[in-house]
Amino acid sequence: MKRIMAMIMAACMMVCILAGCGTSDAPAENKGDAPAEAVEETKEDAPEAAAEDTAEAGTETDGLTPSGETLIVGTMANSLGLPVHQAEKAGYFKDAGLDVKIEIFATGAPINEAMAAGELDVAVSGMASVYALATGMYTYIGDGVITTGGESIYARADSPYVQAGADESGVIGNAEVLKDASILGPLATTAHYQAIKYMEHFGLTTDDFSMVSMDYPQAYQAFITGEGDLIANKMPYTNQLEEAGYVKVSDMNMILDNPIIDTIFVQNAVAEGRRDDLVLFLECYYKACADLMADEAARRDTAMEWYAEEGITYSDSDMDTEIEVKDYFTIDTVDTEANSIGSFMTDIGAFYVEQDMISTSDIPNVEASIDHSFLEAAKARAAK
């Protein structure tokens, strides 16, 4: 069943691509045939107007010239999208002369769809990004959140999975009881990745369990009302499951070798035509990351206020756990010799090839999408 779902997803992406869902060069709004007098007037006024616009948009950009076009950014209302929200709240985008519009999505899959439809310029997203990068339609320009915990798989306390006990690694369950289990959670996400790795830990494959695709909140509600055998989820739902007495059978730290690192990728056309906008965006993003890392109290207040505005309930305990397991790169720590951008995505790409979730021929696209030059420019400017 798992493989069928993966094939369906791949087919959907291919349909989108074949339907011409990529970035379009649509005409600007209200662009029409102006009267000759209006055109002449515009020509006469253009140099002065352009100078004014550039001066306003170029404030404190130190040599970079913002395009003045709206930069549409898709992300999620969680720790992943928090730096984008912080940059907007702190006025960093405005100070850099950027006009940024933030669109919120539940998971990475609809972000991929919006990117494919040309509705977004930039995606600040998670593991589902690998499917988008595999198409060759996008450019990877930066790493996002570093996740070292808080993403786990839970079972009911009286289930046979829990009764099987833990192995020498502390992972609960065994191959016999887990075969044919159903796991709730969204496809093409860290939850999905964890479910596969959890089963692999006991020598099982994707053919030995079913992944029932639901977004994180829907999966949580379904599980606590009795649906599914297991649930793979993330903060704040994992914290709430823990407090409600459900049993953690596996944590990402037990079954993954490296932390999960989220992504910043953009339309190829935007990378080619709006380079200054993207360098400025990265500067604002990593400045916001530095804010979040430097002041825990402010991070807590900003996050909880924003999550509440977006309809996501976080308790103090949920926030405690998030701060403990979620870190952010800064302009100094991102894209170093030890942590080259995009390395997690290439690892995930290779893993998904093994799972027949993407094609071997797609891997070069993932690797080729990684462009260090945007961060190199931002780092050089920061060093001045």
NORWO-V37410 format. One record per helix or strand of 2 or more residues. SS is the DSSP state (hx for helix, st for strand). FROM is the first residue (numbers start at 0). TO is the last residue. If there is no record, write none. Layout:
# NORWO-V37410
ss=SS from=FROM to=TO
ss=SS from=FROM to=TO
This chain:
# NORWO-V37410
ss=hx from=1 to=17
ss=hx from=35 to=56
ss=st from=69 to=75
ss=hx from=78 to=88
ss=hx from=91 to=94
ss=st from=98 to=104
ss=hx from=107 to=115
ss=st from=121 to=124
ss=hx from=128 to=132
ss=st from=137 to=146
ss=st from=151 to=154
ss=hx from=159 to=162
ss=hx from=174 to=177
ss=st from=180 to=183
ss=hx from=189 to=200
ss=hx from=205 to=207
ss=st from=208 to=211
ss=hx from=215 to=223
ss=st from=229 to=232
ss=hx from=236 to=242
ss=st from=246 to=250
ss=hx from=251 to=254
ss=st from=259 to=266
ss=hx from=267 to=272
ss=hx from=274 to=293
ss=hx from=295 to=308
ss=hx from=315 to=324
ss=st from=325 to=327
ss=hx from=342 to=353
ss=hx from=359 to=368
ss=hx from=372 to=382
